[in-house]
Amino acid sequence: MELAELSLFSQAIILFAALVLFTSFIMLGQTRTLPLIFTFAWQGLLLAVVTVLVAYVSDHPDLYVSAALTVVLKVVLIPWLLYRLSVRLNMQYDAEVILHPSLLLLAGAGLVIFSYYVALPIVRLSGLATRNTIAVSIAVELIGMLLMCVRRTAVAQVIGFMSMENGLFFSAVVSTYGMPLIVELGVAFDVLVAAILFGVFFIQLRDSFDSLDVVRLNRLSESDAPMPSHDEAGAPPPGGRA
Amino acid sequence: MTLLEITLLTPLVGGLLLVFIGHRPLGGWVNVITCAVTFGASLAMALDVFAHGPQLSGGRMFYIDAFNVYLVTLTAFVGMTSAIFSRPYMRHEVERGRVTDVRLRLYHSMYQCFIFSMLLALSANNLGILWVAMEAATLTTVLLVSLYRTPEAIEAAWKYFILCGVGIAQALFGTVLVYFAAENKLGADRDDTMLWTVLHGAGAGTLDPAVISLAFVFLLVGYGTKVGLVPLHSWLPDAHSEGPTPMSAVLSGLLLNVALYALVRVKMLVDASLQTNLAGHLMMGFGLLSFLVAGLFLHRQHDIKRMYSYSSIEHMGLMTFAFGMGGPLATYGALLHMTVHSLTKSAIFVTVGHASQLAGTQRIEHIRGLMRTQPAIGWGLLIGTIAIAGFPPFGVFISEFLLLMATMQSWPWLAIPLLVGFGVAFAGLFRNLQPMIFGEPPPGQQPVEANMLPVAVHLVLVLWLGVSIPGFLSSWFEQATLLISGALPR
């Protein structure tokens, strides 16, 4: 099908879907904490726009609720929570070093191609107006996962996690016009609880490791060298700064 | 109120109540009583289902059949006995200053919420709700893993959170794909097409094979992470070893079962629409790999709880392998193995909790002379480990024997790695166990207050299942086997 034959709204869906993917790439390359959080908020907003457009085109009023949930959770609440925490933990200006930025972006591009391959059987079967964007949604999910794998700060990993969640929500919207409302609500509840738990963890990590650098989480491993811990299981938690 | 509603609501109400009173001495009792009520209701429900067949709740949100009702009962039972153990254990931890009042409240409340989310996952009819409940089971336990706030505990909890979060996200994608395939064929009422009964009843045969295979791969990775299949297992030993011991008992004994349950449910759908054994072969491969690798890792452990969590991976691998093989005999064996593994492993973790309180450490090198210092703990650990290693006359022997028979019938060559795996795991457990039990106790080691009642009850049950499986339980397993594999074991 030629793109020009699609209705204006369908073309707009494809445009915004592409922008969502674009924000994924920005996050992949963004090393500073605050811009990373803002980019994530933008991704949520664009996703909500896509959802509203799909709801309008396909005439599924349930999707308006999903879009509203996305705005509340992913555009306002979670970014705000992360922002507050990063200010409170005084790391809003931190930047981490990415070892091979260009290689990373190329890997992201590779994942996009892979997603188109994965999406082939789905697209073949689908008759929905949004089927062109199914591959994009899978790519957003996979790039979120890549972000979690390569980044070393807890904040970036959380952003990757939530971005994956975005990709999943996106794929549900474009492949089946969203899941049943009760499931959407359940998933949103889980995401909210996860976000709060992440906040609790930031504080716990900061208190124990004096850093949100997850590279320092290396005490538990399978090695024959005796582990430093556990000998004094009865001792109170260190809690102090290293 | 139906029995199902009582079973589900009791832990939820208990969890909310314990937010406020969980730190009082009463809190431990409320925890036990809530679990006891849940168990009573689930038992009554089980007898009802056994007599009158599967039940679909009003609104079709919940579905109870022979397969999940026995897991509901098992979950409620092990939840109850672990709660009985947890009351004095946590009091001891408070006395040692490892847990504050706030954390004790969190602990008790989350314990109930965790039981609730597992029961919800088991009884949900909607694949989406199943996913939500599985994720909720992670979320409720993650703060319990970091309860002691040691750097190791926080690291373990972070790994658990991230790895299980990523894993389970794949399962959500798989669920979306199943929904997509179903909506495409069944179409009619959108909200219905995610219901397991609808999918399994009318539509399964007609779903698109390509999409369903893709969905199964994602679901296997997703729920497989929670089952602890190698190579997605690395969160499991950490989470099980760093949290409070009653948590390790329910994680190892119950959560892994629930994840495997989800996988088997999905496999039933996939098998019906694929007409090939793709799902079974994938599960066999991952299962066998987990079984062998975890057996080898048993030899390298220095932490007693880590060692037994690798043993859990090994047994979950074996069950996954058996469910993958399909066939009535293998399915029957796997169902039995799920039960006896849960009972034995939670008994072992309870004993291990006492042993590490006795020795003041979880390091295997420093736990010595249990038999001489406190024979009850020594015998408990010895008998529990003998049972889990698969010695007759315990139930694990029977189920492993059935699984071996099934393997010889359908895949004779695979019996060799299976036998080697049993041997390797046995050696791994006993080389560490022997000095812990019979070694020279360090000077000044004092007995601790221990409640061995749950251990004794579990081990007697496992022994009973090994000597003779009671008739009602056997016909129960047969009903579930018929449901899963489509035939009765001969």
Interface residues (C-beta under 8 A of the other chain):
Chain A: V118 P121 I122 R124 L125 S126 I138 E141 M145 M148 A154 Q157 F161 M164 E165 L168 S171 A172 S175 T176 M179 P180 L181 I182 V183 G186 V187 F189 D190 V193 A194 L197 F198 V200 F201 Q204 L205 D207 S208 F209 V214 L217 N218 R219 L220 E222 D224 P226 M227 S229 H230 D231 E232 A233 G234 P236 P237 P238 G239
Chain B: R96 G97 R98 N126 G128 I129 W131 V132 E135 A136 L139 V142 L143 S146 Y148 R149 T150 P151 E152 A153 I154 E155 A156 A157 W158 K159 F161 I162 G165 V166 A169 L172 F173 V176 L177 Y179 F180 A181 E183 N184 R190 D191 M194 D208 A210 V211 L214 P237 D238 S241 E242 F297 R300 H302 D303 S356 G360 T361 Q362 R363 H366
